[in-house]
Amino acid sequence: MSTLNAPPVSRALPSAEMPAAQERSRGYWTSALLRFRRDPVAMGAAVMVLLLIMLAIVGPWITPADPYAASMLKRLKPIGTEGFPLGTDELGRDMLSRLMAGARLSLFIGITPVVLAFLTGSVIGILAGYAGGMTNTAIMRTVDVFYAFPSVLLAIALSGVLGAGLVNSLTSLTIVFIPQIVRVAESVTTQVRTRDYVEAARASGASPFTIVRVHVLGNVLGPIFVYATSLIAVSMILASGLSFLGLGVKPPEPEWGLMLNTLRTAIYVQPWVAALPGLMIFITSISFNILSDGLRSAMDNKS
Amino acid sequence: MGVRRSRMGVSYPSQHPCQPTTMLAYLLRRIAYALPIMLGVALVCFLLVHIAPGDPLVSVLPADASVELQAQLRELYGFNRSLPEQFVMWVWRAMHGDLGMSIASNRPVATEVMVAVSNTLRLAVVATALGFLLGCLFGFVAGYFRHSWLDRLASMLSVLGVSVPHYWLGMVLVIIFSSQLMWLPATGAGPGGSDEWAWNWAHLQHLVLPAITMSVIPMGIVARTVRALVSDILDQEFIVGLRAKGLTHLDIFRHMVKNAAPTALAVMGLQLGYLLGGSILIETVFSWPGTGFLLNSAIFQRDLPLLQGTILVLALFFVLLNLLVDVLQTLLDPRIARA
């Protein structure tokens, strides 16, 4: 973790310990933000992510038509039909409205597992890294077992066994991502633990809880967070993939993966309408990927 | 294997790292480490069935089954014993190639899984090879011409590769090449839905679209890795040394390949494993009769022995592949064994 080579001194340490040379320079987070804002591609992705999140919040309220209103007479209209700018789906529902309304559920099922895994995985990983010894071995060997499964396989196996449904697919994706976050959290914590300032704090009588809160958290959360953002793109694809297989969200809810699944039969009738929900997943995942790449290089203050 | 040391830039350790004892110790340690993982994997697969809600026999039992029949079947499948007992029996049988009977088809799970694995393996190997070649090409160009428009283009392609929902890409390819242009078949592994494979055009046609779809992920990841490797190697002193010695571009390229190969090949090996386990979505799109297809039907028919067996075989395959990749990488680059 290259970000650790020069730890975010300004936040993690009292200013008295700061070397004189760094006192004059900008703080770590400020300079990271500056670097990020100078990267046009990353900024573009950030704007895109913000737009998607706004769509997820207000989308279902501002749809031009009712995303659930089916009509047998208006089934599978092409893109550009009067009144249906993006055509209609296999039940005659307005595609534009369904895509807009679908943003909420699609982003929700993609982001929630990563957030849950970030919270639990960080706690477990920091515990393993800071405690060391037997605790570390026990946690990390368990993690290794889960790591031995390809993530797609584990996600599908778990939600296949638990049964279809929103909660079950969120649960299985969270279980898939926790080991990955634990690994990163453990490795950065292990590096920080041996730093002189942690030794100094311990020598001066700080309790383990205080050391973790004051000295460890500020230094490890950044790298873990960046790693977690890179998982969102994967999670979006996997979560929608579970719905695509019929293991996630249930009809008639608008969700991009599920829409892609139900429109699969229509690829010979209205191919481009059928491909639209996947395009939304693609746009979302690529935006998160570029955003996460940008965050990584902005927070890497070596270059 | 001797350690070559350039007179100009010393980038190799001075101690000879390839002493046979070090290497053997490393290999043994690595294998000993894989065994508990494999046992853990078996435990997870075993427990999967027991976290499943409902009676595992529900899909075979008729609704009005008598109590005796239920007890008989429970005995037959071993569900009446204690969990640790069942686990030991299951592992013991699995070690002898017996993964139980599929509840839905009443055929041995092992037979069904092996047929499916061979179909998936064929697809995954072709896809990995394709992805590896393209990924190396893009990654090399991007790393060699760092910060040029070529780099940006190649990097963009690799971001696209890792971001695209591959099941959707498969659908789009079907739309373009099957439904619109009608060049290639949309589904199945052979003409007339045949499961028997043959190396002829009629069968290869069916392989084209799923293999391209599948190759996109390893392409993106290999390209990223190779770009980083190439730009790291270019920064090292021995390249300057080689240039100063007057070597041609081709010779320098050879040196770069030698340095980048172990890592790039390791990434490729791991990608093959991920594709094997992660092919379910693509196989569903193309109705490819592989492990993903088998998993899908096992899930929806609630055929738990089949589900358990398929996941076990795939996960063990992944562990063994990891082991193999580590060993090969160490043999190619003995410095790893000392770490």
Boltz contact constraints between the chains, C-beta under 6 A:
constraints:
  - contact:
      token1: [A, 144]
      token2: [B, 37]
      max_distance: 6.0
  - contact:
      token1: [A, 145]
      token2: [B, 37]
      max_distance: 6.0
  - contact:
      token1: [A, 145]
      token2: [B, 40]
      max_distance: 6.0
  - contact:
      token1: [A, 148]
      token2: [B, 37]
      max_distance: 6.0
  - contact:
      token1: [A, 148]
      token2: [B, 41]
      max_distance: 6.0
  - contact:
      token1: [A, 148]
      token2: [B, 315]
      max_distance: 6.0
  - contact:
      token1: [A, 148]
      token2: [B, 319]
      max_distance: 6.0
  - contact:
      token1: [A, 149]
      token2: [B, 315]
      max_distance: 6.0
  - contact:
      token1: [A, 150]
      token2: [B, 274]
      max_distance: 6.0
  - contact:
      token1: [A, 150]
      token2: [B, 277]
      max_distance: 6.0
  - contact:
      token1: [A, 150]
      token2: [B, 278]
      max_distance: 6.0
  - contact:
      token1: [A, 150]
      token2: [B, 318]
      max_distance: 6.0
  - contact:
      token1: [A, 152]
      token2: [B, 278]
      max_distance: 6.0
  - contact:
      token1: [A, 153]
      token2: [B, 277]
      max_distance: 6.0
  - contact:
      token1: [A, 153]
      token2: [B, 314]
      max_distance: 6.0
  - contact:
      token1: [A, 156]
      token2: [B, 280]
      max_distance: 6.0
  - contact:
      token1: [A, 157]
      token2: [B, 311]
      max_distance: 6.0
  - contact:
      token1: [A, 160]
      token2: [B, 299]
      max_distance: 6.0
  - contact:
      token1: [A, 161]
      token2: [B, 48]
      max_distance: 6.0
  - contact:
      token1: [A, 161]
      token2: [B, 52]
      max_distance: 6.0
  - contact:
      token1: [A, 233]
      token2: [B, 163]
      max_distance: 6.0
  - contact:
      token1: [A, 237]
      token2: [B, 165]
      max_distance: 6.0
  - contact:
      token1: [A, 241]
      token2: [B, 281]
      max_distance: 6.0
  - contact:
      token1: [A, 244]
      token2: [B, 167]
      max_distance: 6.0
  - contact:
      token1: [A, 267]
      token2: [B, 175]
      max_distance: 6.0
  - contact:
      token1: [A, 267]
      token2: [B, 179]
      max_distance: 6.0
  - contact:
      token1: [A, 268]
      token2: [B, 179]
      max_distance: 6.0
  - contact:
      token1: [A, 271]
      token2: [B, 175]
      max_distance: 6.0
  - contact:
      token1: [A, 271]
      token2: [B, 179]
      max_distance: 6.0
  - contact:
      token1: [A, 275]
      token2: [B, 172]
      max_distance: 6.0
  - contact:
      token1: [A, 278]
      token2: [B, 165]
      max_distance: 6.0
  - contact:
      token1: [A, 278]
      token2: [B, 168]
      max_distance: 6.0
  - contact:
      token1: [A, 281]
      token2: [B, 165]
      max_distance: 6.0
  - contact:
      token1: [A, 282]
      token2: [B, 164]
      max_distance: 6.0
  - contact:
      token1: [A, 282]
      token2: [B, 165]
      max_distance: 6.0
  - contact:
      token1: [A, 285]
      token2: [B, 163]
      max_distance: 6.0
  - contact:
      token1: [A, 286]
      token2: [B, 163]
      max_distance: 6.0
  - contact:
      token1: [A, 289]
      token2: [B, 159]
      max_distance: 6.0
  - contact:
      token1: [A, 289]
      token2: [B, 163]
      max_distance: 6.0
